[in-house]
Amino acid sequence: MPSDFTVSRGCPGQGGGAADVRPKPVAGSNVPDPRRWSGAALLLPGVLAYTGAIGPTERHAHHAVQLMVAAGELRVVDDDGGVHTGNRMGIPSDTGHAITAGAQPAVALFVDPESALGNAVENRLGASWADTDVLAGLDPASGDPRAAVSALTRSVGAGAVTPSRHPGVSAALELLPELIAQGPVRTGTLAERVGISTSRLTHVFTDQVGLPLRRYVLWLRVMTAVARTAAGDDVTAAAHAAGFADSAHLSRTCRATFGLPPSALSRTVRVEIGSAI
């Protein structure tokens, strides 16, 4: 299904479309002007998948590659003043942007560019925001975040994580939930605990898990904090349980990783914590 995707640029006061970036109702959209994010999310190591209503955001940037498909038109403004409109778009990693008009139903995926899946997505997406085959299998009406991850994995040919793991990697995966609550995770200490060299652990972990160890630890901390918040902990207690210095540290990490504060994943979004893609 082709997407009506346009980019307009201009200067304030010169008639270009970029000056007017206020949310406006979109003709023909199921919900003309969603005001908040509300739906279901799946948080996995290296991936946040979301289905529901996509709402407006302030200007922000995050390390994750962001993919969005909606039944209605989305409007996103980039840092150069370009106004991107369409029902399918990808936002490259570390790119400043603001969603000025959302839509529903919709699906959004935030993928760590340092993961195997994220690298495959970036290779296919490049610097383009426009309609791409990467988004072809994403169904905004499915309401199933895990189905969205599976569809994306198939579309980029990233494949599944290797089922047979090195014993050291398996041992590390078992130890990490315990270690993150104690503070910084040092690769050398972890390698010693699981009985292999530091260089070997970092190599086989990335190869078999699909995410570098340091990025896996970061996502695991976020997942732990979000799970604790969803279970009823306040943000400070959840942050400490996940090894963050305080709630501000947790909030900064969440925003830098996928552009949302932890509160956004606990108020109007039902969150499932997974273990693997």
C-alpha positions in Angstrom: 0.0 0.0 0.0 1.7 3.2 -1.1 2.0 6.0 1.4 1.1 9.7 0.8 4.4 11.1 2.2 5.4 14.7 1.7 8.1 16.9 3.0 7.7 20.7 3.0 10.4 23.3 3.9 10.3 27.0 4.4 11.2 30.0 6.5 8.9 31.7 8.9 7.1 34.6 7.3 8.0 33.5 3.8 5.0 31.3 3.1 6.8 28.0 3.6 4.9 25.3 5.4 7.6 24.8 8.0 6.6 27.9 10.0 3.1 26.5 11.0 3.8 23.4 13.0 0.8 23.4 15.3 -1.3 20.2 15.4 -4.3 20.4 13.1 -7.1 17.9 12.5 -6.4 15.5 9.6 -9.3 15.0 7.3 -10.3 11.3 7.0 -8.3 10.2 10.1 -10.0 7.8 12.4 -9.2 10.2 15.3 -8.4 13.6 13.9 -6.1 14.9 16.6 -5.0 12.4 19.3 -3.7 14.2 22.4 -1.9 11.5 24.2 -0.2 8.1 23.8 -2.5 5.3 24.9 -2.2 1.7 24.1 0.0 -1.4 24.7 3.7 -1.8 24.6 6.3 -4.6 24.6 9.7 -3.8 26.0 12.5 -6.2 24.9 16.3 -5.9 25.0 16.9 -3.4 22.2 13.3 -2.8 21.1 10.3 -0.9 22.4 7.2 -1.9 20.4 4.0 0.1 20.8 0.4 -0.1 19.4 -2.4 2.4 20.0 -2.7 6.1 19.7 0.4 8.2 18.8 0.2 11.6 20.3 2.1 14.9 19.8 5.5 15.3 21.4 7.9 18.2 22.1 11.1 18.4 20.2 13.4 15.6 21.2 16.1 13.2 19.9 16.8 9.6 20.9 19.3 6.9 20.0 16.7 4.5 18.8 15.6 4.3 15.2 11.9 5.1 15.2 9.4 3.5 12.8 5.7 4.6 12.6 2.7 3.3 10.7 -0.7 4.8 11.2 -4.2 4.6 9.8 -4.3 8.4 9.5 -1.8 11.0 8.6 1.1 11.8 10.9 3.0 15.1 10.9 6.6 15.4 12.2 8.8 18.4 12.1 12.6 17.9 11.9 15.4 20.2 13.2 15.8 21.8 9.8 12.2 23.0 9.7 11.1 20.2 7.3 7.5 19.1 7.9 7.1 15.4 7.1 3.6 14.1 6.6 2.3 10.6 5.8 1.0 7.5 7.4 4.3 5.6 7.2 7.7 7.0 8.2 11.0 6.1 9.7 13.1 8.6 11.8 16.8 7.9 11.8 18.8 7.5 15.0 19.8 10.6 17.0 17.7 12.9 14.8 15.9 15.8 16.4 12.1 15.9 15.7 8.7 16.7 17.1 5.4 14.9 16.4 2.9 17.8 15.9 0.0 15.7 14.8 -0.6 12.1 15.8 -3.1 9.4 14.7 -4.7 6.1 15.7 -4.7 3.2 15.4 -1.0 3.1 14.9 2.2 1.1 15.6 5.6 2.5 16.6 8.8 0.7 17.1 12.0 2.1 18.7 15.0 0.0 17.8 18.5 0.3 19.2 20.7 1.0 16.2 23.6 -1.0 17.7 21.5 -4.2 17.8 21.5 -6.7 14.9 17.9 -5.8 14.2 18.6 -2.0 14.4 21.6 -2.3 12.1 19.5 -4.1 9.5 16.8 -1.5 9.8 19.3 1.4 9.4 20.9 -0.3 6.4 17.5 -0.5 4.7 16.2 2.9 5.8 19.3 5.0 5.3 18.7 8.7 5.8 15.2 8.6 4.3 12.0 9.3 6.3 9.7 8.3 3.5 7.7 5.2 2.7 10.0 2.1 2.6 9.7 -1.7 2.3 10.9 -1.8 5.9 7.4 -0.7 7.0 5.4 -2.8 4.6 4.5 -5.6 7.1 3.5 -3.4 10.0 -0.3 -3.3 10.6 -1.5 -0.3 12.6 -4.7 -2.0 13.4 -3.3 -5.2 14.8 -3.0 -4.0 18.4 -0.3 -6.6 19.0 3.2 -5.2 19.7 4.9 -8.6 19.5 3.4 -9.2 16.0 4.9 -5.8 15.0 8.4 -6.9 16.1 8.0 -10.2 14.3 6.9 -8.4 11.1 9.8 -6.0 11.3 12.3 -8.8 11.8 10.9 -10.6 8.8 10.9 -7.5 6.6 14.6 -6.8 7.1 15.7 -10.4 7.2 17.4 -10.0 10.5 16.6 -13.6 11.5 16.2 -15.1 14.9 18.7 -15.0 17.8 20.9 -18.1 17.7 19.1 -20.8 19.7 22.3 -22.5 20.9 24.3 -20.2 23.1 27.8 -20.3 24.5 27.6 -21.4 28.2 29.3 -18.2 29.2 26.6 -16.1 27.5 23.8 -18.1 29.1 25.4 -17.7 32.5 25.9 -14.0 32.0 22.2 -13.6 31.1 21.2 -15.3 34.3 23.6 -13.2 36.4 22.8 -9.8 35.0 19.4 -9.2 36.6 21.1 -9.7 40.0 24.1 -7.5 39.1 22.3 -4.5 37.8 20.7 -3.8 41.1 24.1 -3.6 42.7 25.3 -0.7 40.5 27.7 -0.5 37.6 28.3 -3.8 35.7 31.9 -4.3 34.9 32.6 -6.5 31.9 35.8 -7.9 33.4 34.1 -8.9 36.6 31.2 -10.5 34.7 33.6 -12.4 32.5 35.4 -13.7 35.5 32.1 -14.8 37.1 31.1 -16.8 34.0 34.6 -18.3 33.4 35.7 -16.8 30.0 37.9 -13.9 29.0 36.5 -10.4 28.7 37.2 -10.2 24.9 35.6 -13.6 24.3 32.5 -12.6 26.3 32.0 -9.3 24.5 32.3 -11.0 21.1 30.1 -14.0 21.7 27.5 -12.0 23.6 27.0 -9.5 20.8 27.0 -12.3 18.2 24.5 -14.5 20.0 22.3 -12.0 21.8 22.2 -9.5 19.0 23.0 -6.5 21.2 26.4 -5.4 22.6 26.7 -6.2 26.3 26.8 -2.6 27.5 23.6 -1.8 25.5 21.9 -4.9 26.8 22.7 -3.8 30.4 21.2 -0.4 29.7 18.0 -1.9 28.2 17.8 -4.4 31.1 18.0 -1.5 33.6 15.2 0.3 31.8 13.1 -2.9 31.6 13.6 -3.6 35.3 12.6 0.0 36.3 9.5 0.0 34.1 8.4 -3.4 35.4 8.8 -2.2 39.0 6.9 1.0 38.3 4.1 -1.0 36.6 4.0 -3.2 39.8 3.4 -0.2 42.0 6.8 1.1 43.0 7.3 4.9 42.9 9.8 6.0 40.3 12.6 6.6 42.8 12.3 3.1 44.2 12.1 1.6 40.7 15.2 3.5 39.7 17.2 2.3 42.6 16.1 -1.3 42.0 17.4 -1.1 38.5 20.8 0.4 39.5 20.1 4.0 38.5 21.5 6.7 40.8 18.0 8.3 41.1 14.8 8.9 39.3 16.3 11.8 37.3 19.0 9.4 36.0 16.3 6.9 35.0 14.3 9.6 33.2 17.3 10.9 31.3 18.2 7.4 30.2 14.7 6.6 29.0 14.5 9.9 27.0 17.9 9.4 25.5 17.1 5.8 24.5 13.6 6.1 23.0 12.4 9.6 23.7 9.8 8.8 26.4 9.9 9.3 30.2 9.2 6.2 32.4 5.9 7.8 33.4 4.7 7.5 29.8 5.0 3.7 30.0 2.9 3.4 33.2 0.0 5.8 33.0 -1.9 5.2 29.8 0.2 2.4 28.3 -0.1 -1.3 29.2 3.5 -2.6 29.3 4.7 -6.2 28.8 8.3 -7.0 29.6 9.8 -9.7 27.3 13.1 -11.5 27.3 14.0 -11.9 23.7 13.0 -11.0 20.2 
